[in-house]
Amino acid sequence: MRKFLEKIIGSIFTISGLATSVVIILVVIFLFSGGVNTFRSQTIEEGYVVAIHASNPIETLSPQDLKDIFDHEKTNWIAFSGQDEDIIVFRLNDISNYFTDEELGENFEFVPDKISQLINENRGIIAFIPKEYVSENFSGKEIDSGNITFSDLFGGKEWLPTATPAPLFGLLPLISGTLWVSFIAILIALPFGLSVSIFMSEVANEKLRSILKPVIELLSGIPSVVYGFFGLVVVVPLVQQVFNLPVGETGLTGSIILAIMALPTIITVSEDAMRNCPRAMREASLSLGANRWQTTYKIVIPYSISGITSGVVLGIGRAIGETMAVLMVTGNSAVMVRSILQPLRTIPATIAAELGEVSAGSAHYQILFLLGIILFFITFFINACVEYVSAKNKM
């Protein structure tokens, strides 16, 4: 009977492990299938075209070029190696400036012909119009939009997914913001977490440890939104006052909150690893004349380094993947930053803030999946580094 129960329990564990592995693989496949389609999407907003005069030698314009033109930052075609002609920007809602209601028709049936006429009469014009208003005898030249490229994403420094006529999906501000916040959070959390774990393992008596350990473990169960509110009420005004900033929602604020959130994981895992160090090794060190601190950093920490690095990587994983708390206290500004005291935005915060508002299948939707892939690779790289360090220490 006992062997039969052991077989059943073993089968249950096997099936559970297999099911978990299959689910993880399916999630990864789903994530990748949504992200790789990004490079098949056109740069110009779907359903629209950008047209210029037929004699204009320009054939292609990048999303950044289109932004500069439609924001009136560049006003002459010579800036794009074209003719010396002032750029005339035209959008569909500008058509009433050129034609009367009678010329457009009662049901706007003449709009396609009038747009074609307008483009034909203005050599410097660039028009952003819906495809449905491109007539059969259209006299202009459509700009080749092309597809979103790798350089558009990983070389772009602006994240403007709602810009027209071509959204800007520069990922550098989001990637750098994520790395800024996570790196500073670990720099803050690691010394504090390691110090507390050493105190609990090597210094504190059993009574004090029995009180501190449940309290620290309880901190890991607090919802992230509660940490976010704590950051808004306490940390944001403090950072603003200490550094004399116009706003307190900065990358440093997010790093402090993430460090607080990562501390319970780092402390708990590291303390358990140190407690597993054999008592005989401690006694041998003390018998040779080493004091408690020398025993700790020469015997206990090297022996427990694998568990300590595991705790650190778990803390980093929480820091990198955190959403709500970071969204609430970092200012949510998708720009390139030169200082941790500036507002910024992270990859998880971007996904959380924008995924519910975009249409499924759009370029914006697919790029949010691509951000998930990038986040996956960042955590995978960190885990691989920790595994390498742990394996090296074991040898």
ROPA-985102 format. One line per field, with one value per residue (C-alpha): residue in one letter; x, z, y. Coordinates in nm, 4 decimals. Example, Ala and Ser with C-alpha at 12.3 -4.5 7.8 and 13.67 -1.06 7.14 Angstrom:
ROPA-985102
type = (A/S)
X = (1.2300/1.3670)
Z = (0.7800/0.7140)
Y = (-0.4500/-0.1060)
This chain:
ROPA-985102
type = (M/R/K/F/L/E/K/I/I/G/S/I/F/T/I/S/G/L/A/T/S/V/V/I/I/L/V/V/I/F/L/F/S/G/G/V/N/T/F/R/S/Q/T/I/E/E/G/Y/V/V/A/I/H/A/S/N/P/I/E/T/L/S/P/Q/D/L/K/D/I/F/D/H/E/K/T/N/W/I/A/F/S/G/Q/D/E/D/I/I/V/F/R/L/N/D/I/S/N/Y/F/T/D/E/E/L/G/E/N/F/E/F/V/P/D/K/I/S/Q/L/I/N/E/N/R/G/I/I/A/F/I/P/K/E/Y/V/S/E/N/F/S/G/K/E/I/D/S/G/N/I/T/F/S/D/L/F/G/G/K/E/W/L/P/T/A/T/P/A/P/L/F/G/L/L/P/L/I/S/G/T/L/W/V/S/F/I/A/I/L/I/A/L/P/F/G/L/S/V/S/I/F/M/S/E/V/A/N/E/K/L/R/S/I/L/K/P/V/I/E/L/L/S/G/I/P/S/V/V/Y/G/F/F/G/L/V/V/V/V/P/L/V/Q/Q/V/F/N/L/P/V/G/E/T/G/L/T/G/S/I/I/L/A/I/M/A/L/P/T/I/I/T/V/S/E/D/A/M/R/N/C/P/R/A/M/R/E/A/S/L/S/L/G/A/N/R/W/Q/T/T/Y/K/I/V/I/P/Y/S/I/S/G/I/T/S/G/V/V/L/G/I/G/R/A/I/G/E/T/M/A/V/L/M/V/T/G/N/S/A/V/M/V/R/S/I/L/Q/P/L/R/T/I/P/A/T/I/A/A/E/L/G/E/V/S/A/G/S/A/H/Y/Q/I/L/F/L/L/G/I/I/L/F/F/I/T/F/F/I/N/A/C/V/E/Y/V/S/A/K/N/K/M)
X = (0.0000/0.2833/0.4641/0.1378/0.0874/0.4472/0.3942/0.0753/0.2459/0.5454/0.3145/0.1329/0.4625/0.5764/0.2540/0.2618/0.6190/0.5406/0.2308/0.4270/0.6999/0.4453/0.2695/0.6003/0.6946/0.3528/0.3817/0.7254/0.5990/0.2979/0.5227/0.7659/0.4913/0.3451/0.6789/0.8446/0.5579/0.6768/0.9208/0.6382/0.4487/0.4645/0.6107/0.3199/-0.0054/-0.2206/-0.4890/-0.3076/-0.0588/0.1924/0.1997/0.4115/0.4236/0.5184/0.8263/0.9676/1.2801/1.2298/1.1500/1.1603/1.1378/1.2141/0.9682/1.1964/1.1995/0.8196/0.7990/1.0365/0.8283/0.4853/0.6116/0.7467/1.1004/1.2257/1.0532/1.2463/1.2942/1.6639/1.7087/1.6253/1.8441/1.5441/1.4615/1.4897/1.1184/0.9277/0.7421/0.3635/0.2121/-0.1386/-0.3737/-0.7278/-0.8825/-0.6957/-0.8961/-1.1534/-0.8735/-0.8373/-1.1882/-1.5444/-1.8148/-1.9730/-1.6435/-1.6095/-1.9628/-2.2649/-2.1453/-1.7744/-1.7736/-1.5259/-1.2685/-1.0353/-1.0191/-0.9649/-0.6805/-0.5176/-0.5619/-0.4127/-0.1037/-0.0600/-0.0695/0.1788/0.5311/0.6362/0.3347/0.3376/-0.0041/-0.1101/-0.4421/-0.6528/-0.6098/-0.9802/-0.9251/-0.6597/-0.8413/-0.7818/-0.6264/-0.4144/-0.1428/0.0870/0.3596/0.3216/0.6200/0.7528/0.6838/0.8668/0.8506/0.9691/1.3387/1.5751/1.7476/1.4119/1.3511/1.6928/1.8464/1.5516/1.5575/1.1899/0.8888/0.5859/0.3485/0.0613/0.2597/0.1309/0.1878/0.4548/0.4673/0.8098/0.8945/1.2439/1.3114/1.6295/1.4470/1.2537/1.5513/1.7799/1.5099/1.4653/1.8390/1.8866/1.6178/1.7080/2.0829/2.0457/1.7845/2.0261/2.3097/2.0828/1.9285/2.2344/2.4440/2.1380/2.0020/2.3367/2.3981/2.0602/2.0983/2.4430/2.2997/2.0105/2.2301/2.5429/2.4643/2.0974/1.9847/1.7065/1.4363/1.5183/1.5479/1.2073/1.0577/1.2486/1.2134/0.8279/0.8171/1.0615/0.8821/0.5536/0.6946/0.7200/0.3443/0.2485/0.0921/0.3121/0.0441/0.0778/0.4504/0.3579/0.1330/0.4064/0.6455/0.4049/0.3351/0.6789/0.9641/0.8572/0.8410/1.1631/1.3591/1.2166/1.3203/1.6650/1.7795/1.5866/1.4034/1.0930/0.9250/0.9989/0.8820/1.2252/1.4252/1.5862/1.2435/1.1595/1.4957/1.4377/1.0920/1.2222/1.5101/1.2617/1.0541/1.3588/1.4972/1.2719/1.3703/1.7421/1.7386/1.5337/1.7205/2.0655/1.9938/1.8714/2.1871/2.4115/2.2229/2.2959/2.6684/2.7855/2.8441/3.1698/3.3178/3.2340/3.3791/3.6945/3.7477/3.6932/3.9230/4.2029/4.1768/3.9461/3.6876/3.3175/3.3506/3.6518/3.4593/3.1636/3.3393/3.6063/3.4007/3.0249/2.9883/3.2120/3.0299/2.6891/2.7742/2.5538/2.2460/2.3340/2.3604/2.0279/1.8685/2.0224/1.8970/1.5481/1.5594/1.6811/1.4039/1.1440/1.3059/1.3180/0.9676/0.7913/0.5076/0.2646/0.5003/0.7409/0.4572/0.3391/0.6666/0.9039/0.7207/0.6357/0.8313/0.9579/1.2672/1.6416/1.7782/2.1280/2.0668/1.8793/1.7203/1.5106/1.1661/1.1801/0.9779/1.0531/0.9549/0.7025/0.5386/0.5030/0.3395/0.1009/0.0076/-0.0464/-0.1425/-0.5061/-0.5499/-0.4053/-0.5924/-0.4970/-0.2717/-0.1522/0.2173/0.1963/0.0428/0.3154/0.5940/0.4601/0.5027/0.8557/0.9193/0.8118/1.0699/1.3409/1.2464/1.2616/1.6140/1.7325/1.6188/1.7505/2.0933/2.0998/1.9984/2.2662/2.5328/2.4279/2.4271/2.7755/2.9009/2.7380/2.8826/3.2273/3.2165/3.1108/3.4129)
Z = (0.0000/0.0876/-0.2419/-0.4291/-0.2595/-0.3330/-0.7023/-0.7109/-0.5395/-0.7719/-1.0751/-0.9496/-0.9086/-1.2541/-1.4192/-1.2319/-1.3399/-1.7002/-1.7045/-1.5593/-1.8203/-2.1041/-1.9777/-1.9543/-2.3090/-2.4413/-2.2692/-2.4237/-2.7690/-2.7363/-2.6302/-2.9176/-3.1788/-3.0852/-3.0774/-3.3988/-3.6101/-3.5192/-3.8095/-4.0555/-3.9573/-4.1659/-4.0194/-4.1339/-3.9433/-4.0796/-4.3238/-4.4215/-4.6856/-4.7049/-5.0490/-5.2109/-5.5487/-5.8385/-5.9226/-5.5686/-5.5807/-5.2256/-5.2257/-4.8593/-4.5239/-4.1844/-3.8934/-3.7365/-4.0641/-4.0770/-3.7161/-3.7873/-4.0901/-3.9288/-3.6122/-3.8351/-3.7047/-4.0641/-4.3161/-4.6405/-4.8584/-4.8944/-4.5420/-4.6879/-4.9994/-5.1976/-5.3954/-5.2464/-5.1708/-4.8557/-4.7074/-4.7002/-4.4460/-4.5240/-4.3136/-4.4042/-4.1594/-4.3431/-4.6615/-4.5667/-4.5881/-4.9601/-5.0830/-5.0093/-4.8977/-5.2426/-5.4077/-5.1747/-5.2444/-5.0273/-4.9258/-4.9713/-5.2911/-5.4553/-5.1733/-5.3432/-5.6638/-5.4734/-5.2711/-5.5920/-5.7416/-5.4341/-5.4379/-5.8119/-5.7679/-5.4767/-5.5387/-5.1735/-5.0258/-4.8119/-4.7375/-4.4703/-4.5899/-4.5485/-4.8224/-4.9065/-5.0322/-5.2831/-5.6178/-5.9152/-6.1138/-5.8193/-5.9533/-5.6475/-5.5360/-5.2317/-4.9983/-4.9496/-4.5827/-4.5505/-4.2383/-3.8860/-3.8686/-3.5946/-3.5985/-3.5619/-3.2386/-3.0774/-3.2175/-3.1496/-2.8502/-2.8551/-2.7490/-2.9105/-3.0093/-3.0868/-3.3119/-3.6652/-3.9441/-3.8223/-3.4571/-3.2945/-3.1104/-2.9827/-2.7083/-2.5656/-2.3093/-2.1743/-2.1651/-2.0045/-1.7521/-1.6529/-1.6122/-1.4227/-1.1670/-1.1246/-1.0904/-0.8296/-0.6429/-0.6118/-0.5039/-0.2221/-0.1299/-0.1449/0.1411/0.3647/0.2856/0.3357/0.6612/0.8055/0.6968/0.8629/1.1804/1.1917/1.1157/1.3176/1.5827/1.6860/1.9521/1.8887/2.0528/1.8476/1.5283/1.5883/1.5984/1.3078/1.0571/1.0406/1.0246/0.7317/0.5495/0.6006/0.4073/0.0916/0.0999/0.0951/-0.2438/-0.4644/-0.4875/-0.1098/-0.1568/-0.4327/-0.1987/0.0645/-0.1958/-0.2987/0.0582/0.2174/-0.0299/-0.3062/-0.0791/0.0932/-0.2330/-0.3603/-0.0450/0.0020/-0.3569/-0.4098/-0.7175/-0.8907/-0.8593/-0.6421/-0.8889/-1.0131/-1.0929/-0.7482/-0.5832/-0.7827/-0.6928/-0.3206/-0.3356/-0.5360/-0.2908/-0.0024/-0.1949/-0.2776/0.0789/0.2224/-0.0554/-0.0283/0.3537/0.3797/0.1174/0.2280/0.5952/0.5233/0.3186/0.6018/0.8612/0.6575/0.7011/0.9122/1.2776/1.2664/1.0210/1.2522/1.5538/1.3631/1.2643/1.6192/1.7615/1.5354/1.6935/1.4460/1.5941/1.5021/1.2224/1.0657/1.0765/0.9098/0.6118/0.5624/0.6285/0.6383/0.3452/0.1030/0.1951/0.1460/-0.1656/-0.3888/-0.1733/-0.1354/-0.5118/-0.5517/-0.3108/-0.4961/-0.8338/-0.6946/-0.5623/-0.8990/-1.0718/-0.8587/-0.9149/-1.2940/-1.3289/-1.0836/-1.2347/-1.0159/-0.7577/-1.0274/-1.2377/-0.9417/-0.8248/-1.1218/-1.3092/-1.6020/-1.8508/-2.1546/-2.2250/-2.2231/-1.8815/-1.7782/-1.4056/-1.1676/-1.0293/-1.3452/-1.4140/-1.6273/-1.7379/-1.7222/-1.9552/-1.7151/-1.6424/-2.0162/-2.0791/-1.7866/-1.8816/-2.2560/-2.3294/-2.2319/-2.4589/-2.7903/-3.0588/-3.0905/-3.3857/-3.4326/-3.4505/-3.1026/-2.9665/-3.1211/-2.9909/-2.6364/-2.6829/-2.8073/-2.4838/-2.2982/-2.4961/-2.4079/-2.0412/-2.0720/-2.2152/-1.9476/-1.6665/-1.8540/-1.8847/-1.5144/-1.4186/-1.6477/-1.4890/-1.1386/-1.2364/-1.3787/-1.0608/-0.8422/-1.0465/-1.0401/-0.6613/-0.6214/-0.8198)
Y = (0.0000/0.2376/0.1742/0.2292/0.5677/0.6631/0.5852/0.7941/1.0887/1.0558/1.0519/1.3609/1.5488/1.4360/1.5466/1.8788/1.9443/1.8495/2.0714/2.3633/2.3212/2.3071/2.6211/2.8093/2.7043/2.8099/3.1493/3.2046/3.0993/3.3315/3.6178/3.5660/3.5191/3.8566/4.0365/3.9147/4.0503/4.4000/4.4022/4.3352/4.6485/4.9659/5.2826/5.5029/5.4737/5.1937/5.3064/5.6282/5.7401/6.0207/6.1855/6.4564/6.6336/6.4051/6.6158/6.5946/6.3726/6.2415/5.8682/5.7701/5.9452/5.7962/5.8246/6.0867/6.2861/6.2808/6.3979/6.6867/6.7892/6.7679/6.9385/7.2206/7.1695/7.1425/7.3662/7.3252/7.0180/7.0977/6.9571/6.6149/6.6520/6.7665/7.0779/7.4268/7.4517/7.5411/7.2451/7.2778/7.0390/6.9173/6.7094/6.6162/6.8631/7.1444/7.0912/7.3546/7.6126/7.5411/7.4516/7.5542/7.3137/7.3340/7.2324/6.9346/6.8171/6.7665/6.4173/6.4973/6.2966/6.5337/6.5206/6.2639/6.4708/6.7950/6.6414/6.5218/6.8701/7.0365/6.8120/6.8699/7.2502/7.2733/7.1460/7.1701/6.9947/6.6822/6.5360/6.2886/6.1453/5.8292/5.5703/5.5928/5.9494/5.8489/5.8719/5.6449/5.9308/6.0463/6.2785/6.2822/6.0414/5.8230/5.8064/5.4556/5.3935/5.0630/4.8483/4.9161/4.8335/4.7217/5.0618/5.2419/5.0516/5.0095/5.3267/5.5558/5.7881/5.8906/5.6851/5.8515/5.5678/5.8065/6.0412/6.0975/6.0240/5.7793/5.6694/5.6697/5.3490/5.4250/5.1693/5.3218/5.5433/5.2435/5.0065/5.2640/5.3582/4.9933/4.9394/5.2681/5.1907/4.8223/4.8829/5.1586/4.9519/4.6613/4.8924/5.0111/4.6758/4.4495/4.5985/4.6426/4.2972/4.1249/4.3117/4.2151/3.8527/3.8357/3.9891/3.7438/3.4421/3.5151/3.7763/3.7753/3.5306/3.2808/3.4938/3.8050/3.5966/3.4407/3.7914/3.9486/3.6645/3.6573/4.0370/4.0486/3.7678/3.9515/4.2495/4.0389/3.9790/4.3464/4.4425/4.6585/4.9276/4.9774/5.0347/5.2785/5.4765/5.4749/5.6111/5.8875/5.9958/5.9556/5.9028/6.1444/6.4554/6.3473/6.3127/6.6410/6.8242/6.6659/6.7200/7.0463/6.9136/7.0547/6.7122/6.4119/6.1468/6.0397/5.7309/5.7491/5.7349/5.4237/5.2693/5.3269/5.1675/4.8711/4.8285/4.8126/4.5581/4.3432/4.3430/4.0666/3.8254/3.8987/3.8800/3.5611/3.3581/3.4782/3.4141/3.0615/2.9942/3.1175/2.9157/2.6033/2.6495/2.3467/2.4227/2.2271/2.4797/2.7682/2.5902/2.4976/2.8609/2.9857/2.7192/2.8455/3.1896/3.3677/3.6002/3.5982/3.8530/3.6770/3.3505/3.5152/3.6711/3.4009/3.0878/3.1468/3.3877/3.1911/2.8693/3.0352/3.2376/3.0227/3.0858/3.4553/3.5023/3.3224/3.5678/3.8596/3.7387/3.6858/4.0401/4.1697/3.9773/4.1487/4.4864/4.4504/4.3100/4.5420/4.7455/4.9378/5.0846/5.2051/5.3445/5.5510/5.7075/5.7451/6.0208/5.7900/6.0009/5.8055/6.0166/5.9596/6.0534/6.1531/6.1386/5.9133/6.2325/6.2766/6.1269/5.8134/5.5125/5.1401/4.8569/4.6903/5.0266/5.0941/4.7576/4.8024/5.1601/5.1080/4.7473/4.7944/5.0973/4.9750/4.7820/4.4159/4.3444/4.7025/4.7932/4.9468/4.6255/4.4095/4.6327/4.5976/4.2232/4.2917/4.4819/4.1685/3.9695/4.2228/4.1966/3.8184/3.8323/4.0765/3.8467/3.5415/3.7049/3.7919/3.4372/3.2917/3.5138/3.4081/3.0412/3.0827/3.2510/2.9855/2.6986/2.8584/2.8931/2.5315/2.4162)
